[in-house]
């Protein structure tokens, strides 16, 4: 599971894609622009399309709106890992 500011999804996208094509299963979480857990968060504003990782074949994508949605999507994503028919999210 990887968690990063959404502008950095581009940096992780290529190795993440290779892992998925090789049969790996993982969860990648990008926090929305402007959401921060640290003072430098204001500098991490995304200027690219929010769908940068959503077009990746073989993944399930979510865009939760509320905290309970985040919990449900995380649990649903975790339930898909480590199964022969599982997928990345």
C-alpha positions as CSV (number, residue, x, y, z in Angstrom):
1,X,0.0,0.0,0.0
2,X,1.4,3.4,-1.0
3,X,0.0,6.8,0.2
4,X,1.3,10.0,-1.4
5,X,0.3,13.5,-2.4
6,X,-1.6,13.2,-5.8
7,X,1.1,15.2,-7.8
8,X,3.5,12.4,-7.0
9,X,1.3,9.7,-8.5
10,X,3.1,10.4,-11.8
11,X,6.4,9.4,-10.3
12,X,5.0,6.1,-8.9
13,X,2.9,5.3,-12.0
14,X,5.5,3.6,-14.1
15,X,6.8,1.1,-11.5
16,X,3.3,0.6,-10.2
17,X,2.1,-0.3,-13.8
18,X,5.0,-2.7,-14.3
19,X,4.1,-4.4,-11.0
20,X,0.5,-4.8,-12.0
21,X,1.4,-6.2,-15.4
22,X,3.7,-8.7,-13.7
23,X,0.8,-9.9,-11.6
24,X,1.3,-7.8,-8.5
25,X,-1.6,-6.6,-6.4
26,X,-1.4,-3.4,-4.5
27,X,-3.2,-0.3,-3.3
28,X,-2.1,3.2,-4.2
29,X,-3.7,6.2,-2.5
30,X,-3.2,9.8,-3.6
31,X,-4.5,12.6,-1.4
32,X,-6.4,15.3,-3.2
33,X,-4.7,18.6,-4.0
34,X,-4.6,21.0,-1.1
35,X,-5.2,18.2,1.5
36,X,-2.2,18.1,3.8
37,X,-0.9,16.5,7.0
38,X,2.1,18.8,7.0
39,X,3.0,22.5,6.6
40,X,4.4,22.0,3.1
41,X,1.1,20.6,1.8
42,X,0.2,23.9,0.1
43,X,3.2,23.5,-2.2
44,X,1.8,20.1,-3.4
45,X,-0.9,21.3,-5.7
46,X,-1.8,19.1,-8.7
47,X,-1.9,20.7,-12.1
48,X,-2.6,17.5,-14.0
49,X,-5.8,15.6,-14.8
50,X,-7.0,13.8,-11.6
51,X,-7.5,10.6,-13.7
52,X,-3.8,10.0,-14.2
53,X,-3.9,6.5,-12.6
54,X,-7.5,5.7,-13.2
55,X,-7.0,4.6,-16.8
56,X,-4.6,1.9,-15.6
57,X,-5.9,-1.5,-16.9
58,X,-6.6,-4.1,-14.2
59,X,-7.4,-1.8,-11.3
60,X,-10.4,-0.8,-9.4
61,X,-10.6,3.0,-8.8
62,X,-12.5,4.9,-6.1
63,X,-13.0,8.5,-5.3
64,X,-14.5,8.7,-1.8
65,X,-16.2,11.8,-0.6
66,X,-16.5,11.2,3.1
67,X,-14.5,9.5,5.8
68,X,-16.9,6.5,6.0
69,X,-16.5,6.1,2.2
70,X,-12.7,6.0,2.6
71,X,-13.1,3.2,5.2
72,X,-15.4,1.2,2.9
73,X,-13.1,1.7,-0.2
74,X,-10.0,0.7,1.8
75,X,-11.7,-2.4,3.2
76,X,-13.0,-3.3,-0.3
77,X,-9.5,-2.8,-1.8
78,X,-7.9,-4.9,0.9
79,X,-10.4,-7.7,0.3
80,X,-9.2,-7.9,-3.4
81,X,-5.5,-8.4,-2.5
82,X,-3.8,-11.8,-2.4
83,X,-6.5,-13.6,-4.3
84,X,-6.0,-15.4,-7.7
85,X,-8.9,-13.2,-9.1
86,X,-7.8,-10.2,-7.1
87,X,-6.8,-6.8,-8.4
88,X,-5.0,-3.6,-7.5
89,X,-6.9,-0.5,-6.5
